[in-house]
Amino acid sequence: MPSITREFISGSPRISAGLAFAVAITLRFIFRARSLGFSVDQVADLLALWQDRNRASSDVKAVAYAHIEELDNKIEKLMSMRRTLQHLAEHCQGDHRPDCPILGDLAGATDPVDASLSLDHPAMSVSVRDTVSHS
C-alpha cells in the first residue's frame, strides 16, 4: 500500500485537503457504480478506465453493455420465478384444508396444483422425516 494511502487511513494530519477530496470523489464513484449493480470486479475495471486518461469510451461502453445483459438475465429469471409463484398462489385455496400447491411444488410433485404430498404422506420414509427434523 502506498505510504500516502497508509497516512490517509491512519488519519495523518499531513494529508492534504486535495487528497481527501480525491478520495471522497473516488468513494462516490464506487458507491454510485455499486448502486447500479456493478460487481466489485466491474467497479475495479471502471475505476481503472476512469483513471486512464487515454481510455477509449468504447471500453467503458462494453462494460456497461455486459452489465445490462447480466441485469436482463437476472430480470428474466426473477420474472419467471414470479410467474411460477403467482400461478401456485392463485391455485392455493388458502383455507382450512392442508392441501397446498405451493408446498407441493416445493416438494417436487409432478402436478403441484393437485399435490398433497407432505412429510406425513405414506410415500415418505421415516428417514427423510428424521433428516429434515434434525437438520
Secondary structure, 3 states (H helix, E strand, C coil): CCHHHHHHHHCCCCCCHHHHHHHHHHHHHHHHHHHCCCCHHHHHHHHHHHHCCCCCHHHHHHHHHHHHHHHHHHHHHHHHHHHHHHHHHHHCCCCCCCCCHHHHHHCCCCCCCCCCCCCCCCCCCHHHHHHHHCC
